[in-house]
Amino acid sequence: METIKKNYKKGVFTVVLLGVIFDPEKRKILIGRRENDPHIKELTWAFPGGKPEYGEPLEKALEREIKEETGLEIANLGTIFARIPNEKDELLLIYYLCEKTGGKEKAGYDFKEIKWVSPEELEKHFTTSFHPQLKEYIMNLK
């Protein structure tokens, strides 16, 4: 990683798109469990998502990554938050609010397990930093 940092100017990030998939009827959010994350070793539970390909529209990349990891098709309701995580300052995380529109729920790609949790219990699953503004947004979903 040090070599990559030297080859780029200050402020170049690896972009990661994350879907906060909310079920308004059950008031639950979908998360997935990872093992041996290559970017953040402390990471266990996370929102589904991943990195876009060069030239790929961000919305299409988010849909593709979520389908690979969860088997679900989603409606992207818009960007809700962006941040640089405390654990890895080379990452730029962009969060989108999403709703399930179809597909068959199944953990895939780098998720070992997926589950729906309430906003109140969400943070206890995360072993990495959880930004207070993101938490506040999620707690106010209706």
C-alpha positions in Angstrom: 0.0 0.0 0.0 2.9 2.3 0.7 3.9 2.1 -3.0 0.4 3.1 -4.1 0.5 6.1 -1.8 3.8 7.3 -3.4 2.4 6.9 -6.9 -0.6 9.1 -6.3 -1.1 12.7 -5.3 -2.5 13.6 -1.9 -6.2 13.1 -1.8 -6.6 10.1 -4.1 -8.9 7.5 -2.5 -10.2 4.0 -3.2 -14.0 4.6 -3.4 -16.3 2.1 -1.7 -20.1 2.3 -2.3 -22.3 1.0 0.5 -26.0 0.3 0.6 -28.0 1.0 3.7 -30.9 -1.3 2.7 -33.9 -0.4 4.7 -37.2 -2.4 5.0 -39.7 0.2 5.9 -42.4 -2.4 6.9 -40.2 -4.2 9.4 -38.0 -1.2 10.2 -34.8 -3.3 9.7 -31.5 -2.9 7.9 -29.6 -5.5 6.0 -26.0 -6.2 7.0 -23.5 -8.9 6.1 -20.7 -10.6 7.9 -17.2 -10.7 6.3 -14.1 -12.7 7.2 -10.6 -11.6 6.6 -11.4 -8.3 4.9 -8.4 -7.3 2.7 -8.8 -3.5 3.5 -9.7 -3.3 7.2 -8.7 -6.3 9.3 -11.0 -5.4 12.2 -14.1 -5.4 9.9 -16.7 -8.1 10.6 -20.3 -6.9 10.0 -20.8 -4.3 7.3 -23.3 -2.7 4.9 -23.3 -4.5 1.5 -21.4 -2.8 -1.3 -18.0 -2.6 -2.9 -15.8 -0.8 -5.4 -16.9 0.5 -8.8 -15.0 -0.5 -11.9 -13.3 2.3 -13.9 -15.9 3.9 -16.1 -18.8 2.2 -14.4 -21.6 4.5 -13.2 -21.7 4.5 -9.4 -25.4 3.6 -9.2 -24.9 0.6 -11.5 -21.8 -0.5 -9.4 -23.8 -0.3 -6.2 -26.6 -2.4 -7.7 -24.1 -5.0 -9.0 -22.1 -5.2 -5.8 -25.3 -5.6 -3.7 -26.6 -8.3 -6.0 -23.3 -10.2 -5.8 -23.2 -10.0 -2.0 -26.8 -10.5 -1.1 -28.7 -11.8 -4.1 -31.0 -8.8 -3.9 -32.1 -6.2 -6.4 -32.4 -2.7 -5.0 -33.8 0.7 -5.7 -31.2 3.4 -4.9 -33.0 6.2 -3.1 -29.9 8.5 -3.1 -26.7 9.3 -1.4 -27.0 9.8 2.4 -23.4 10.1 3.7 -19.7 10.0 2.9 -16.7 9.7 5.1 -13.1 8.5 5.4 -13.0 5.7 8.0 -10.7 6.1 11.0 -9.3 2.6 10.3 -8.1 3.3 6.7 -7.5 6.9 5.5 -7.1 5.7 1.8 -10.8 4.8 1.6 -13.7 7.0 0.8 -17.0 5.4 1.8 -20.2 6.6 0.1 -23.4 5.5 1.7 -26.7 5.2 -0.2 -30.2 4.6 1.1 -31.7 1.6 -0.7 -34.8 -0.5 -0.7 -35.2 -4.2 -1.7 -37.1 -4.5 -5.0 -36.5 -8.2 -5.8 -34.1 -11.1 -6.0 -33.6 -14.0 -3.7 -31.8 -13.2 -0.4 -28.5 -15.2 -0.1 -25.1 -14.4 1.2 -22.5 -14.4 -1.5 -19.2 -13.2 -2.8 -17.3 -12.1 0.4 -20.3 -12.2 2.8 -20.5 -15.4 4.9 -23.9 -14.4 6.4 -26.5 -11.7 6.0 -29.2 -10.7 8.4 -31.8 -7.9 9.0 -31.3 -5.9 12.2 -33.2 -3.0 13.8 -31.5 0.5 13.7 -31.1 0.2 17.5 -29.1 -3.0 17.4 -27.1 -2.1 14.3 -24.1 -0.5 16.0 -23.4 -3.4 18.3 -22.6 -5.6 15.3 -19.9 -3.2 14.0 -16.3 -3.7 15.1 -15.1 -0.6 13.2 -15.9 3.1 13.7 -19.6 4.0 13.2 -20.0 7.7 12.5 -22.5 9.5 14.8 -24.1 11.4 11.9 -24.7 8.2 10.0 -26.1 6.6 13.2 -28.5 9.6 13.7 -29.7 9.3 10.1 -30.4 5.6 10.4 -32.2 6.0 13.8 -34.6 8.5 12.1 -35.6 6.3 9.2 -39.3 5.6 9.1 
